Structures are given as C-alpha cells and as structure tokens.
Amino acid sequence: MKKLTIGMVLLSVTTFIQAADISGMWKSVDDKTGFVRAQIQIGKNNQGLYTGTILKTMTIPGGKPLRYCQNCPAPFTNKPVAGLQILSGFKIDPSNPNHYINGKILDPGSGRIYDCIAKLNKSGKQLRLRGYIGISAIGRSQTWIRMDE
C-alpha cells in the first residue's frame, strides 16, 4: 500500500510540473493597435523544437495588406507572408514549465529577426512572446490567443 501511495504522489507531481504544449492554432494580436494580424500554426519539428507558420493574414482597418516579405533577409525575401515560417527554435525551459526559450521570430513587416522567449499562461489560452535583440529587457511583447479547435 505504501508503494502505491508513493507511486501515485510521484505520478501527480510529474504531471503537475509537465509543461503545456503550445502546438495548435493561434491568432496574433498587434501590440500597438490591438487588432488581430494573423493566424499562426505552431507545431513541433523532428528535432523536438517548436516552429510557427503564418496561415492567414488580416489587414488592420485603414492599413495596407502585407502580402510579401519585401524587407526580409534570405531565404524569406519576397516570399508570400501566408505560408512563411516566422517562429523557429523554441524549446521548453527545463527549469521553468510553460516557458519557452532559444527561439527566433521574424517580423514580416520590418524584415527583422529577433531572439524570442515565450510564456504560456496557466489556462493554456494565451501565449506571451517577447522579441528582443541582446537582452530581453529591451524588446517588444505580443500576446497571442489560442484559437478554439
């Protein structure tokens, strides 16, 4: 009986500390305007790293549609924004569940690639991304909302 109790406690602890998965459909919300900008599919690649691809873009009222990644570095130069992989290299932070580290994010509007970290909230419905150059204290954040499947 004692072994069964210890086993149940260990199982519940490992389940509790296991990070939630960020795979799925997300909508990006522009941090400056509050409008939804794109729908992104996040998944795990064959190396166990998370990547994200834009499936659909939306135009902000009064704004110009962003169809091509004109100012982006190779291999993204002049590629259609829909279908563009904008997230790469994310892995779960082993010391901090629901945090993702070592990522890169491409801003198709500016063509810049930033280092990026992400944090999934407790409900698993919001993903907070922070793109930065050098140190994360100097950067820009966006909140993405999980789309109901």
N, C-alpha and C positions, 0 to 999 in steps of 0.2 A: 504494500500500500504506500509506503514511504517513497519508493522508487517511482511509482505512478504519479504521486503528487509533485515530486521534483521535476519529472519529465513534463508535466502539464505547465508548471511555472516557467520552465525554460522555453517551451514552445510559445507561450503567450508573450514572453519578453522579446523573443526574436521576431515575432510577428509585429509587435508594437514598434520596434526600432527600425523595421524594414521601411525603406523609402517608398513613397507612392510613385507610380510610373507617370512620366509626362507624355508618353505616347498618346496620340489622338489628334483630333481637330481642334484648332484654336483660332480665335479672331483677335487680331492685334488692334489695340486702341491707341490712337495717336496721343502722345503725352502733351502736345501743345493745343490740339483742338478738341480732343475727346471723341472724335469720330472714328468709327471702325475703318481701318485702312486695307486689311487683307484677311484672307483665310489661309491658315498655315497647317500643314500636316507634319506632325513630329513623329519620328519613329527611331528605332534602334538599328544601326547598321551591323554588318557581320563581325565587326571588331568590338561590339558592345557599346559603341558611342552613339549619342543622340544627334540626329540631324533634323533640319526642318526645311520644308519646301513650300513656297507660295503656290496655292492652287488657284486663287482668285483675288483680284484687286478691286477695291472700291474707290471711287473718286469723292473727295471732300466737296461738299456744296461750294460752288464758286471756284473750285480748283481745277487744274489741268490733269487729265488722266496720265498716269505713269505707265507707259506700255513697254518701254525698253530701258535697259540698264546702261544708259549712254555714258556716264562718267565712271563706270566700274572698271576695275583692273581685269586683265586677262585671268581666267578664261570666261569672265562674265560680261565682257564688253559687248554692247549692242544685242545682248540676248533678251528675249521676251521676259518680262518680270514674272508673269504667270509661268510656273514651272521652274523657277530659279531657286536653287538651294541657298537659303540665307543663314541657316544655323548649321554649325558643324562642331565636332569635337567635344561635346558636353559629356561629362561623366558624373556619376553620383559622388558627392563628397563623402568618403568613408567615415569621417568623424562627425558628420552633421546631416542626418537624414532630411530629405526634402530639399537639399541644396545641391546645385549642380555647378561644376567648376570646369575650368580649362576650355571653355567654349569660345567660339568666334561668331560674330554676327555681321552680316553685310547689310548696310543701309542702301537700298537701290536708288533712293532719291539723291544722295550725295556721292555714292560710289565708294564710300569708305568702309573699311573692315575694322571692326573693333574687337578687343578682348571682351569676353562676356561671362557673367555669372548669372545664375537664375535660382529662384526660390519658389517652391510650390507651397501654397497656403495649406492649412490643415484640412480644409474640405476638399482639396484637390481641384478646385474650380478656377483658381486664379494663379497665374504664373507671372512672377515679377522678374523681369530681365533688366540687367544693368550693363550697358555697353560703356567701355572706357578705353583710354589709352594710358598706359603706365600704371596708375593706381586707381582703384575703383571709387575712391572718394571724389575723383574728378571725372564725371561721366554723366550719362543720361539714362533714365529709367523709363520703362514702359510696363504696363500691366496687360497681359493677355488673358482672355476669358475662354474657358473650355466650352466648346460647343456641345450641346446635347446630341447624343448619337441615337 
